[in-house]
Amino acid sequence: MERLDREIAEVLGLTEKREKDSELFKVFSEVFDRTTVETISYFYRRGKIERLYGVLSTGKEANVFAGYDAKGNRIAVKIYRTYTTEFRRIWEYLAADPRVGYLPKDIRKLVFVWTRREFKNLQRAMKYAVRAPEPIAFRNNILIMEYIGDEMPAPRLKDVEKDLELKDFEELYDFAMGAIERLWKRGDMVHGDLSEYNILIWNEPVIIDWSQATVKRNRMSLTLLYRDIRNIINYFGKKGVSVEDPEEKFRELAGDELWERNLRSL
Ligand SMILES: Nc1ncnc2c1ncn2[C@@H]1O[C@H](COP(=O)(O)OP(=O)(O)OP(=O)(O)O)[C@@H](O)[C@H]1O
């Protein structure tokens, strides 16, 4: 345990400064159990996480940290809580995903499956040229990915909307609808939680939070597709963009799949 403590202190920069009151340390000690500490040490020893220096977000399911690796590259580290009140939701999403085989009964292990699935989703999104943070590594409840930003993390669309003009919204609308289409048609995939909160505005917009993304074959995929289309059209419609009709767009994209499902249920 002593070595672990030392390594964690190193990762959190606690050896240099007495920073036990820092936000980072508070968030850390509140939610990090033994598995998390061991997994961070694992990455530390392999040079994948050299330092965690800031909290990007604290959520119900996960906390996201800013850090860097042993080569000095910035990274974003998403650490899922191993005990979560979101257990039911996670279970339902995983149970519907045909890519996921055996579902562990143990909540902790279920979260590991969830983490691994998000990593795979990021890989798949990149393969179909949909802009997402590049996935770097995962293990247990920890996912390491490309960090979007510089000294300051990239803002979410929601955070900068007041500074944008109609032209910007039009471009972003095309980006978001283009992503939905390409994912569905070429990648056989749907994000499932696309909104102004999950688009980061950087040199180019980047879609984040791929935890609930899934494949077309999932029985929930049409519901998720409709949700993404509706959210994006509603949001950009309110910003003055001349948007498509959500039902029509849904039918245009889901047509073949709806047809197939009906045939299958005959
Ligand atoms: N790769 C990244 N680079 C920079 N910032 C990031 C990155 N990934 C996530 N963030 C920041 O962390 C926040 C939370 O990330 P994400 O949505 O993936 O986690 P979450 O726990 O599912 O969040 P929520 O519960 O709020 O939906 C984002 O809104 C963003 O501000």
The ligand as an SDF file (V2000), in Angstrom:
LIG
                    3D

 31 33  0  0  0  0  0  0  0  0999 V2000
  -11.3710   14.6900  -24.2040 N   0  0  0  0  0  0  0  0  0  0  0  0
  -11.7470   15.7660  -23.4980 C   0  0  0  0  0  0  0  0  0  0  0  0
  -11.0360   16.9170  -23.5560 N   0  0  0  0  0  0  0  0  0  0  0  0
  -11.4070   18.0010  -22.8350 C   0  0  0  0  0  0  0  0  0  0  0  0
  -12.4720   18.0370  -22.0220 N   0  0  0  0  0  0  0  0  0  0  0  0
  -13.2180   16.9170  -21.9130 C   0  0  0  0  0  0  0  0  0  0  0  0
  -12.9000   15.7300  -22.6360 C   0  0  0  0  0  0  0  0  0  0  0  0
  -13.8050   14.7720  -22.3270 N   0  0  0  0  0  0  0  0  0  0  0  0
  -14.6580   15.3360  -21.4450 C   0  0  0  0  0  0  0  0  0  0  0  0
  -14.3250   16.6190  -21.1900 N   0  0  0  0  0  0  0  0  0  0  0  0
  -15.0160   17.5350  -20.2700 C   0  0  0  0  0  0  0  0  0  0  0  0
  -15.6270   16.7830  -19.2360 O   0  0  0  0  0  0  0  0  0  0  0  0
  -17.0440   16.9250  -19.2770 C   0  0  0  0  0  0  0  0  0  0  0  0
  -17.7220   15.5870  -18.9710 C   0  0  0  0  0  0  0  0  0  0  0  0
  -17.3670   14.6180  -19.9280 O   0  0  0  0  0  0  0  0  0  0  0  0
  -18.3770   13.4720  -20.3560 P   0  0  0  0  0  0  0  0  0  0  0  0
  -19.6220   14.0920  -20.8850 O   0  0  0  0  0  0  0  0  0  0  0  0
  -17.6480   12.5220  -21.2120 O   0  0  0  0  0  0  0  0  0  0  0  0
  -18.6340   12.7980  -18.9390 O   0  0  0  0  0  0  0  0  0  0  0  0
  -19.9820   12.4270  -18.2170 P   0  0  0  0  0  0  0  0  0  0  0  0
  -19.6190   12.0240  -16.8470 O   0  0  0  0  0  0  0  0  0  0  0  0
  -20.7520   11.5040  -19.0630 O   0  0  0  0  0  0  0  0  0  0  0  0
  -20.6840   13.8190  -18.1400 O   0  0  0  0  0  0  0  0  0  0  0  0
  -22.2060   14.0750  -17.8260 P   0  0  0  0  0  0  0  0  0  0  0  0
  -22.5950   13.1440  -16.7070 O   0  0  0  0  0  0  0  0  0  0  0  0
  -22.1780   15.5460  -17.4520 O   0  0  0  0  0  0  0  0  0  0  0  0
  -22.8990   13.7880  -19.1490 O   0  0  0  0  0  0  0  0  0  0  0  0
  -17.3550   17.4620  -20.6560 C   0  0  0  0  0  0  0  0  0  0  0  0
  -18.5220   18.2380  -20.6790 O   0  0  0  0  0  0  0  0  0  0  0  0
  -16.1200   18.2720  -20.9920 C   0  0  0  0  0  0  0  0  0  0  0  0
  -16.2450   19.5740  -20.4600 O   0  0  0  0  0  0  0  0  0  0  0  0
  1  2  1  0
  2  3  1  0
  2  7  2  0
  3  4  2  0
  4  5  1  0
  5  6  2  0
  6  7  1  0
  6 10  1  0
  7  8  1  0
  8  9  2  0
  9 10  1  0
 10 11  1  0
 11 12  1  0
 11 30  1  0
 12 13  1  0
 13 14  1  0
 13 28  1  0
 14 15  1  0
 15 16  1  0
 16 17  2  0
 16 18  1  0
 16 19  1  0
 19 20  1  0
 20 21  2  0
 20 22  1  0
 20 23  1  0
 23 24  1  0
 24 25  2  0
 24 26  1  0
 24 27  1  0
 28 29  1  0
 28 30  1  0
 30 31  1  0
M  END
$$$$
